[in-house]
Amino acid sequence: MLKNGVGRLLNFFILISTLTLIFVTCVSPAFALEGEVSCLRRLQEGPFQRVEAASFFEVTSKIQSLPFLRKRSLEEYGRIVKEGGALYLNTNSDVGYGIKSDGTLISVFNISGVKGLGQSAVRNAITNGATSLYCSDGPLRTYYEALGFQVSLRREMLPENAGYNLDWPDGIRPDMLYMTLKPEKL
């Protein structure tokens, strides 16, 4: 009889702990993201934490070729951190981004398989000081415009300034864009 009572009490405490976690993650203003990010997605995403260059590089170096992600070396990430920038990963280390000391957003990735976590990373980056980014024209332009960025400069992507992906699927390189956060989003 006593064992059954202890088991029920333990189940009760587990339930209370779970409900507290859901409340803190989903309702607390400290964790509030914009409305379209669901509570369950926030639970999966976990908070973004600042990490060392080696940890960030370890994750990004395993990412198979993504046409929109510039591969950087451990030395480059180390330099970014040394110069006052920061690198962030979520608790699962499958979503992340970096911010250079001048506010340039870099290396945004989502390899979680959960659609929308990249947007959460960009929103978190904005709260951590990201104000600009470089990307190729096309789907990324639309993606970043929806998150509050606008095109400030456009230039032809030449082999010498492309820096990373010269083999676009259709053989045509899109323009490079410099985008800045809209003034009302600052």
C-alpha positions as semicolon CSV with decimal commas, in nm:
position;residue;x (nm);y (nm);z (nm)
1;M;0,000;0,000;0,000
2;L;0,281;0,238;0,089
3;K;0,459;0,168;-0,241
4;N;0,146;0,255;-0,437
5;G;0,112;0,585;-0,247
6;V;0,479;0,672;-0,307
7;G;0,439;0,591;-0,677
8;R;0,139;0,821;-0,705
9;L;0,325;1,096;-0,523
10;L;0,624;1,055;-0,755
11;N;0,396;1,067;-1,063
12;F;0,235;1,382;-0,922
13;F;0,576;1,552;-0,884
14;I;0,675;1,451;-1,238
15;L;0,350;1,597;-1,369
16;I;0,403;1,923;-1,178
17;S;0,764;1,947;-1,306
18;T;0,651;1,892;-1,666
19;L;0,376;2,152;-1,638
20;T;0,622;2,399;-1,486
21;L;0,863;2,342;-1,776
22;I;0,585;2,398;-2,029
23;F;0,472;2,715;-1,848
24;V;0,821;2,862;-1,827
25;T;0,903;2,775;-2,187
26;C;0,573;2,864;-2,350
27;V;0,405;3,128;-2,139
28;S;0,681;3,318;-1,962
29;P;0,764;3,647;-2,141
30;A;1,133;3,572;-2,097
31;F;1,098;3,290;-2,352
32;A;0,827;3,443;-2,567
33;L;0,901;3,440;-2,938
34;E;0,672;3,569;-3,208
35;G;0,330;3,405;-3,224
36;E;0,383;3,158;-3,507
37;V;0,647;2,958;-3,318
38;S;0,457;2,690;-3,136
39;C;0,506;2,590;-2,775
40;L;0,620;2,241;-2,871
41;R;0,869;2,380;-3,120
42;R;1,014;2,604;-2,848
43;L;1,047;2,303;-2,620
44;Q;1,236;2,116;-2,891
45;E;1,450;2,413;-2,993
46;G;1,571;2,491;-2,646
47;P;1,744;2,816;-2,565
48;F;2,036;2,933;-2,776
49;Q;2,362;2,944;-2,589
50;R;2,686;3,118;-2,671
51;V;2,953;2,862;-2,760
52;E;3,323;2,852;-2,833
53;A;3,455;2,850;-3,190
54;A;3,561;2,484;-3,166
55;S;3,210;2,366;-3,067
56;F;3,047;2,568;-3,344
57;F;3,298;2,449;-3,603
58;E;3,251;2,087;-3,496
59;V;2,880;2,109;-3,583
60;T;2,909;2,316;-3,902
61;S;3,194;2,109;-4,041
62;K;2,968;1,801;-4,041
63;I;2,697;1,972;-4,245
64;Q;2,690;1,828;-4,593
65;S;2,698;2,072;-4,880
66;L;2,426;2,332;-4,840
67;P;2,430;2,576;-5,132
68;F;2,357;2,877;-4,910
69;L;2,598;2,808;-4,621
70;R;2,949;2,938;-4,654
71;K;3,194;2,692;-4,503
72;R;3,430;2,863;-4,260
73;S;3,738;2,722;-4,095
74;L;3,798;2,687;-3,723
75;E;4,049;2,972;-3,755
76;E;3,787;3,200;-3,912
77;Y;3,537;3,128;-3,634
78;G;3,811;3,178;-3,376
79;R;3,898;3,516;-3,529
80;I;3,531;3,619;-3,527
81;V;3,505;3,542;-3,155
82;K;3,842;3,705;-3,078
83;E;3,728;4,024;-3,255
84;G;3,415;4,047;-3,038
85;G;3,168;3,836;-3,234
86;A;2,966;3,546;-3,094
87;L;2,853;3,199;-3,201
88;Y;2,531;3,036;-3,081
89;L;2,386;2,684;-3,083
90;N;2,058;2,552;-2,949
91;T;2,066;2,283;-2,683
92;N;2,051;2,004;-2,943
93;S;2,334;2,166;-3,145
94;D;2,130;2,129;-3,463
95;V;2,033;2,495;-3,509
96;G;2,277;2,784;-3,486
97;Y;2,413;3,114;-3,608
98;G;2,697;3,359;-3,558
99;I;2,720;3,736;-3,527
100;K;3,032;3,930;-3,619
101;S;3,134;4,225;-3,402
102;D;2,983;4,468;-3,657
103;G;2,640;4,299;-3,628
104;T;2,665;4,089;-3,945
105;L;2,467;3,765;-3,917
106;I;2,660;3,461;-4,043
107;S;2,634;3,084;-4,070
108;V;2,263;3,042;-3,998
109;F;2,173;2,674;-4,018
110;N;1,895;2,434;-3,923
111;I;1,974;2,065;-3,957
112;S;1,709;1,957;-3,706
113;G;1,456;1,854;-3,966
114;V;1,199;2,079;-3,796
115;K;1,079;2,353;-4,028
116;G;1,085;2,700;-3,874
117;L;1,371;2,664;-3,629
118;G;1,600;2,861;-3,860
119;Q;1,357;3,151;-3,829
120;S;1,378;3,120;-3,451
121;A;1,756;3,138;-3,482
122;V;1,735;3,457;-3,690
123;R;1,492;3,617;-3,443
124;N;1,721;3,521;-3,156
125;A;2,017;3,665;-3,349
126;I;1,832;3,995;-3,389
127;T;1,777;4,012;-3,013
128;N;2,151;3,946;-2,972
129;G;2,250;4,233;-3,202
130;A;2,239;4,108;-3,562
131;T;2,160;4,400;-3,792
132;S;2,286;4,292;-4,137
133;L;2,374;3,991;-4,350
134;Y;2,499;3,883;-4,691
135;C;2,308;3,630;-4,898
136;S;2,237;3,530;-5,254
137;D;1,928;3,658;-5,432
138;G;1,637;3,417;-5,463
139;P;1,480;3,211;-5,185
140;L;1,707;3,354;-4,915
141;R;1,610;3,710;-5,003
142;T;1,242;3,626;-4,952
143;Y;1,324;3,435;-4,633
144;Y;1,514;3,725;-4,475
145;E;1,269;3,990;-4,595
146;A;0,993;3,806;-4,408
147;L;1,208;3,833;-4,095
148;G;1,253;4,211;-4,120
149;F;1,556;4,261;-4,346
150;Q;1,570;4,473;-4,661
151;V;1,811;4,480;-4,955
152;S;2,060;4,763;-4,915
153;L;2,312;4,667;-5,182
154;R;2,316;4,427;-5,478
155;R;2,617;4,314;-5,677
156;E;2,692;4,052;-5,938
157;M;2,830;3,734;-5,786
158;L;3,163;3,696;-5,958
159;P;3,385;3,391;-5,897
160;E;3,628;3,606;-5,695
161;N;3,357;3,737;-5,458
162;A;3,131;3,432;-5,441
163;G;3,362;3,279;-5,187
164;Y;3,189;2,946;-5,152
165;N;2,942;2,798;-5,399
166;L;3,035;2,842;-5,763
167;D;2,840;2,542;-5,891
168;W;2,477;2,654;-5,881
169;P;2,232;2,386;-5,998
170;D;2,103;2,583;-6,297
171;G;2,450;2,716;-6,389
172;I;2,346;3,076;-6,326
173;R;2,487;3,250;-6,022
174;P;2,240;3,483;-5,851
175;D;2,336;3,832;-5,739
176;M;2,488;3,880;-5,394
177;L;2,281;4,093;-5,159
178;Y;2,375;4,297;-4,854
179;M;2,065;4,318;-4,637
180;T;2,006;4,535;-4,331
181;L;1,742;4,518;-4,064
182;K;1,453;4,756;-4,134
183;P;1,471;5,062;-3,903
184;E;1,141;4,972;-3,733
185;K;1,288;4,632;-3,638
186;L;1,595;4,782;-3,467
